[in-house]
Amino acid sequence: MVKLRTLHYWFLRIARQRATHHEIAFGAALGTFISVFPTFGAGPLLVLLLFKFWKFNLFAALGGSIVSNVFTSPLFLALSYEIGSAFFPSVSVVDLRQWYVHFDDLALSVISGNLLLSFFLSVLVYGLLRVVVPQWRSRMKVKTHETPDP
């Protein structure tokens, strides 16, 4: 499991890079969207592909693309199903022996819920980093320009 200290270290590395606040926030948001949306492990490859076409911070996007892992994927899929079933109610009962019979109903609920969840989380990450990174940078600028006491 990732320690809080490691997350803080990665945030500092990203915030210290020479990139605009928008590039860092957009990269992390794009990585988060791709990570939460079911790309089945192809998230980092999609980030590298999109980097050729859009301008964003690659390091932040790759960091965001590993949000979903073995431990968080079941949570994201369950949330996606719950969100999607609010818009597309599914009357099917999941039977492990015959799961494929109702696959179309379940898939519509999961995919639509996953699109909404991915979008919401990426907007949340973008807004959070768009506020936190400039504040952190201005605080570090003030600390480095202070004169030492004689």
C-alpha positions as CSV (number, residue, x, y, z in Angstrom):
1,M,0.0,0.0,0.0
2,V,1.2,3.5,-0.8
3,K,2.3,5.5,2.3
4,L,1.3,9.0,2.9
5,R,4.9,10.1,2.8
6,T,5.3,8.6,-0.7
7,L,2.3,10.5,-1.9
8,H,3.6,13.7,-0.4
9,Y,7.0,13.1,-2.1
10,W,5.3,12.6,-5.5
11,F,3.2,15.7,-5.1
12,L,6.3,17.7,-4.4
13,R,8.1,16.3,-7.4
14,I,5.2,17.2,-9.6
15,A,4.7,20.7,-8.1
16,R,8.3,21.6,-8.6
17,Q,8.3,20.8,-12.3
18,R,8.4,23.7,-14.8
19,A,4.8,23.4,-15.9
20,T,1.8,25.6,-15.7
21,H,-0.8,25.0,-13.0
22,H,-3.2,24.0,-15.8
23,E,-0.8,21.5,-17.3
24,I,-0.3,19.8,-14.0
25,A,-3.9,19.7,-13.0
26,F,-5.0,18.7,-16.5
27,G,-2.5,15.9,-16.6
28,A,-3.5,14.5,-13.2
29,A,-7.2,14.8,-14.2
30,L,-6.7,13.0,-17.5
31,G,-4.7,10.3,-15.8
32,T,-7.4,9.9,-13.2
33,F,-10.2,9.7,-15.8
34,I,-8.3,7.0,-17.8
35,S,-7.5,5.1,-14.6
36,V,-11.0,5.0,-13.2
37,F,-12.6,4.3,-16.6
38,P,-12.1,0.5,-17.4
39,T,-9.1,0.5,-19.7
40,F,-8.0,-2.9,-18.4
41,G,-4.4,-1.9,-17.7
42,A,-3.8,0.2,-20.8
43,G,-4.1,3.5,-18.9
44,P,-0.4,4.4,-18.9
45,L,-0.2,3.6,-22.6
46,L,-3.2,5.8,-23.4
47,V,-1.6,8.6,-21.5
48,L,1.6,8.3,-23.5
49,L,-0.5,8.2,-26.7
50,L,-2.6,11.3,-25.8
51,F,0.6,13.1,-24.8
52,K,1.5,13.4,-28.5
53,F,-1.7,15.3,-29.2
54,W,-2.4,17.4,-26.0
55,K,-0.2,19.5,-23.8
56,F,-0.3,18.3,-20.2
57,N,2.2,17.3,-17.5
58,L,3.2,13.7,-18.4
59,F,4.5,13.0,-14.9
60,A,1.2,14.1,-13.3
61,A,-0.8,12.1,-15.9
62,L,1.2,8.9,-15.3
63,G,0.7,9.4,-11.5
64,G,-3.0,9.8,-12.0
65,S,-3.2,6.8,-14.2
66,I,-2.3,4.5,-11.4
67,V,-5.1,5.6,-9.1
68,S,-7.0,2.4,-10.0
69,N,-5.3,-0.8,-9.0
70,V,-6.2,-4.2,-7.6
71,F,-7.5,-2.8,-4.4
72,T,-9.5,0.2,-5.7
73,S,-11.0,-1.4,-8.9
74,P,-13.8,-3.3,-7.1
75,L,-14.8,-0.1,-5.3
76,F,-14.9,1.9,-8.6
77,L,-16.9,-0.9,-10.4
78,A,-19.4,-1.1,-7.6
79,L,-19.8,2.6,-7.5
80,S,-20.1,2.7,-11.3
81,Y,-22.9,0.1,-11.2
82,E,-24.8,2.0,-8.5
83,I,-24.5,5.3,-10.3
84,G,-25.4,3.8,-13.7
85,S,-28.3,1.8,-12.3
86,A,-29.8,5.0,-11.1
87,F,-30.1,6.1,-14.7
88,F,-30.6,2.7,-16.4
89,P,-32.4,0.5,-13.9
90,S,-31.4,-3.2,-14.2
91,V,-34.0,-5.8,-13.3
92,S,-31.5,-8.6,-13.8
93,V,-30.2,-10.6,-11.0
94,V,-26.5,-11.4,-11.1
95,D,-26.0,-15.2,-11.1
96,L,-22.4,-16.2,-11.2
97,R,-23.2,-19.3,-13.3
98,Q,-25.2,-17.3,-16.0
99,W,-23.7,-13.8,-15.8
100,Y,-23.6,-13.5,-19.5
101,V,-27.4,-13.7,-20.0
102,H,-27.9,-10.2,-18.5
103,F,-24.6,-8.8,-19.7
104,D,-26.1,-6.1,-21.9
105,D,-28.2,-4.7,-19.0
106,L,-25.3,-4.8,-16.6
107,A,-22.8,-3.3,-19.1
108,L,-25.0,-0.3,-19.9
109,S,-25.3,0.5,-16.2
110,V,-21.6,0.0,-15.5
111,I,-20.3,1.9,-18.5
112,S,-22.7,4.9,-18.0
113,G,-21.9,5.0,-14.3
114,N,-18.2,4.7,-14.9
115,L,-18.3,7.6,-17.4
116,L,-20.0,9.8,-14.8
117,L,-17.7,8.6,-11.9
118,S,-14.6,9.1,-14.0
119,F,-15.7,12.6,-15.1
120,F,-16.6,13.6,-11.5
121,L,-13.3,12.4,-10.1
122,S,-11.3,14.0,-12.8
123,V,-13.0,17.3,-12.3
124,L,-12.4,17.0,-8.6
125,V,-8.7,16.3,-9.1
126,Y,-8.4,19.1,-11.6
127,G,-10.1,21.6,-9.2
128,L,-8.1,20.4,-6.2
129,L,-4.7,20.7,-7.9
130,R,-5.6,23.9,-9.6
131,V,-5.9,25.4,-6.1
132,V,-3.3,23.5,-4.2
133,V,-0.3,23.7,-6.6
134,P,-0.3,27.6,-6.9
135,Q,-0.7,27.9,-3.1
136,W,2.2,25.6,-2.5
137,R,4.4,27.3,-5.1
138,S,3.7,30.7,-3.7
139,R,4.4,29.5,-0.1
140,M,7.7,28.0,-1.3
141,K,8.6,31.2,-3.1
142,V,8.1,33.2,0.1
143,K,10.2,30.7,2.1
144,T,13.1,30.8,-0.3
145,H,13.2,34.7,-0.5
146,E,13.3,35.2,3.3
147,T,16.5,36.6,4.5
148,P,18.3,34.7,7.3
149,D,18.7,36.2,10.7
150,P,22.2,37.5,11.5
